[in-house]
Amino acid sequence: MKVTFLGTGTSQGIPVIGSTHPVCLSENPKDKRLRVSVLIECDRFTYVIDCGPDFRQQMLNAQCTRLDGIIFTHEHADHTAGLDDIRPFYFKQGDIPIYAHTRVLKSLKERFGYIFETENKYAGAPGVTPIKIENKPFEVGNLTVVPINGMHYKLQVFGFRFNDFAYLTDMKSIKEEEIKKLKGVKVLVVNALRETEHISHFNLEEALEVIDKVKPERAYLTHISHMLGFHDEVEKKLPKNVFLAYDNLQIKL
């Protein structure tokens, strides 16, 4: 399995529009972050977790030529706003499977009604095959995916485990029975917005607490805001098996 971090930034990305914060002015490529998403390639299958407003650029950066499906964590715009840009994949492959909670599918249909239209559909619109997921394992390609249920303040959000790899983003709390589903993973990705507390996201301390409970071989932090600090400086402070993810980072399992 190969995982590519397509984006590792928070909802505004880094640099933030109009910001003069030092991290936003950094020339280090690792301090420039598109909206959060990962590409998972296993055997001949290719999946994306979330499809934010930077999706087109991310697909170009990754030189992705096939998409077997999109798995959604939740419905917020920084995770869904790029759905229209599946069109090149649709024109080559036909309807693209999308996996999401019923609530998320409802939100997508309201916002992208023309994509879900079945009568008098515009010829240039893409198409999808909606697949409802619940808090129980489901299959994508030749992989069994285990959802990890968490809360993004008051909003339910899914993380996902793929064999030895697990991905959590936009979480603020997670119950112990969900933590148990992560035991034994070799690589864990966790959101870590900043050092100070936030109402709907893990801060750095909370993310490290989750990592300590799971005890993966390696952990990567994502959904990072400019307020966490410079990439190189923050990484020096982290435990030896914890790293800051950055855009276009690739890991193999």
C-alpha positions in Angstrom: 0.0 0.0 0.0 1.2 3.5 -0.8 -0.2 6.6 0.8 0.3 10.1 -0.6 -0.6 13.1 1.5 -2.4 15.3 -1.0 -3.0 18.1 1.5 -2.2 18.5 5.2 -3.6 22.0 6.0 -6.7 23.2 7.8 -9.8 24.6 6.2 -8.1 27.8 5.1 -4.9 26.2 3.9 -1.4 27.7 4.4 -0.7 30.4 3.5 -4.0 31.9 4.6 -5.3 34.5 2.1 -4.0 38.0 3.1 -2.1 36.8 6.2 1.2 38.2 7.3 1.8 35.5 9.9 5.4 34.3 9.7 4.4 30.8 8.8 2.3 32.0 6.0 5.3 33.9 4.6 7.6 31.0 4.9 9.5 29.9 1.8 9.8 26.3 3.1 7.6 24.1 0.8 6.7 22.0 3.9 5.0 25.1 5.3 2.7 25.4 2.3 -0.4 23.2 2.9 -3.4 22.5 0.7 -6.7 21.3 2.3 -6.5 17.9 3.9 -6.8 14.7 1.9 -4.9 11.5 1.2 -4.5 9.2 -1.8 -4.4 5.4 -1.1 -3.1 3.0 -3.7 -3.2 -0.7 -3.1 -2.7 -3.3 -5.9 -4.6 -1.8 -8.9 -7.0 0.2 -6.8 -6.8 4.0 -6.1 -9.0 5.8 -3.5 -9.1 9.3 -2.1 -10.2 10.2 1.4 -12.1 13.5 1.0 -12.3 15.8 -2.0 -11.8 19.4 -0.9 -11.5 22.6 -2.9 -7.9 21.8 -3.9 -8.8 18.4 -5.4 -7.9 19.3 -9.0 -4.5 20.6 -8.2 -3.9 17.6 -5.9 -4.7 15.1 -8.6 -2.3 16.9 -11.0 0.4 17.0 -8.3 0.0 13.3 -7.7 -0.2 12.5 -11.4 -3.3 10.4 -10.6 -4.9 8.9 -13.7 -7.6 6.7 -12.2 -10.0 7.0 -9.3 -11.8 4.0 -8.0 -13.7 5.9 -5.3 -13.9 8.7 -2.8 -14.4 8.0 0.9 -15.8 10.9 2.9 -15.0 11.7 6.6 -17.8 14.3 6.8 -19.6 17.0 4.9 -17.6 20.2 5.6 -16.6 22.2 2.6 -12.8 21.7 3.0 -13.5 18.0 2.6 -16.2 18.0 -0.2 -16.0 21.2 -2.3 -14.0 19.7 -5.1 -16.5 17.0 -6.1 -17.2 18.6 -9.5 -13.6 18.1 -10.4 -14.1 14.3 -10.7 -15.3 15.0 -14.2 -12.1 13.8 -16.0 -12.3 10.5 -14.1 -16.0 10.2 -14.9 -15.5 10.9 -18.6 -13.0 8.0 -18.7 -14.5 5.6 -16.2 -18.2 6.4 -15.8 -19.9 7.0 -12.4 -17.4 7.3 -9.5 -18.3 5.4 -6.3 -18.6 7.7 -3.2 -18.7 6.2 0.3 -20.2 8.3 3.0 -22.6 8.4 6.0 -26.2 8.9 5.0 -26.1 12.5 6.4 -23.1 13.3 4.3 -24.7 11.9 1.1 -27.8 14.0 1.8 -25.6 17.1 2.2 -23.7 16.4 -1.1 -27.0 15.9 -3.0 -28.3 19.2 -1.7 -25.1 21.0 -2.7 -24.3 19.2 -6.0 -27.8 18.3 -7.1 -26.8 18.3 -10.8 -24.3 15.5 -10.1 -27.0 13.3 -8.6 -29.7 14.2 -11.2 -31.1 11.2 -13.0 -33.5 13.0 -15.4 -32.6 15.6 -18.0 -29.0 15.6 -16.7 -26.6 18.1 -18.1 -24.2 16.2 -20.5 -21.1 17.8 -19.0 -21.9 16.9 -15.4 -20.1 14.0 -13.7 -21.9 11.1 -12.1 -21.5 9.2 -8.9 -22.6 5.9 -7.3 -23.5 6.7 -3.7 -22.7 4.0 -1.2 -23.9 4.5 2.4 -21.6 3.5 5.2 -22.2 3.0 8.9 -19.9 2.3 11.8 -19.1 -1.2 10.6 -16.5 -2.6 8.2 -17.1 -2.2 4.4 -15.2 -3.3 1.3 -13.4 -1.1 -1.2 -11.6 -3.0 -4.0 -9.7 -5.7 -2.2 -9.5 -3.9 1.1 -11.7 -4.1 4.2 -12.1 -0.6 5.7 -12.9 -0.2 9.4 -14.7 3.1 10.2 -13.5 4.9 13.4 -16.3 7.0 14.9 -15.4 10.3 16.4 -16.9 13.7 17.2 -16.0 17.0 15.5 -17.4 19.2 18.3 -21.1 18.1 17.9 -20.8 16.6 14.4 -20.2 12.9 13.9 -17.1 12.2 11.7 -15.5 9.0 10.5 -11.9 8.1 10.5 -10.8 4.9 8.7 -8.5 2.0 9.1 -7.0 0.2 6.1 -5.1 -2.9 7.4 -2.0 -1.4 9.1 -2.8 2.2 8.2 -5.4 4.4 9.9 -6.4 8.0 9.2 -8.2 10.4 11.6 -9.0 14.0 10.8 -11.2 16.7 12.2 -11.7 14.9 15.5 -12.1 16.5 18.9 -13.1 13.4 20.8 -13.1 9.6 20.4 -14.4 6.9 22.7 -12.3 4.2 24.1 -14.1 1.5 22.1 -13.2 3.3 18.9 -9.6 3.6 20.1 -9.5 -0.2 20.5 -10.2 -0.6 16.7 -6.8 1.2 16.1 -4.7 -1.2 18.1 -2.0 -2.8 16.1 -1.8 -0.3 13.3 1.7 0.4 12.1 1.0 4.0 10.8 -1.5 6.3 12.4 -2.4 9.8 11.0 -4.1 12.2 13.5 -5.3 15.8 13.1 -3.4 18.4 15.2 -4.5 21.9 14.6 -2.4 24.0 16.9 -0.9 24.0 20.4 -3.8 25.9 22.1 -7.1 24.2 22.6 -9.8 24.3 19.9 -13.5 23.7 20.2 -13.7 21.1 17.4 -10.2 19.8 16.7 -7.5 18.0 18.6 -4.7 20.3 19.6 -1.1 19.0 19.6 -1.4 17.6 23.2 -4.6 15.8 22.5 -3.3 14.3 19.3 -0.2 13.0 21.1 -2.5 11.5 23.8 -4.4 9.5 21.1 -1.1 8.4 19.6 0.2 7.3 23.0 -3.0 5.2 23.5 -2.7 3.5 20.1 1.1 3.1 20.2 1.7 2.8 16.4 5.2 2.3 15.0 4.9 5.7 13.4 2.4 8.5 13.6 1.9 11.6 11.4 0.1 14.8 12.2 -2.2 16.5 9.7 -4.9 19.1 9.4 -2.3 21.6 10.5 -2.9 25.4 10.8 -0.2 28.1 10.6 -0.7 28.6 14.3 1.1 25.3 15.1 4.3 26.9 13.9 7.1 26.3 11.4 7.3 22.7 10.2 11.0 22.2 10.9 10.8 23.7 14.4 7.7 21.8 15.5 9.0 18.5 14.3 12.1 18.8 16.5 9.9 18.9 19.6 7.9 15.7 18.7 8.4 12.2 20.1 10.9 10.2 18.0 8.1 8.2 16.2 5.9 11.2 15.5 6.2 13.4 12.5 4.5 16.3 10.8 3.0 15.2 7.5 3.5 17.6 4.6 2.0 17.9 1.1 3.2 15.3 -1.4 4.8 13.1 1.4 4.5 9.4 0.4 4.7 6.5 2.7 4.7 2.7 1.9 3.3 -0.1 4.1 
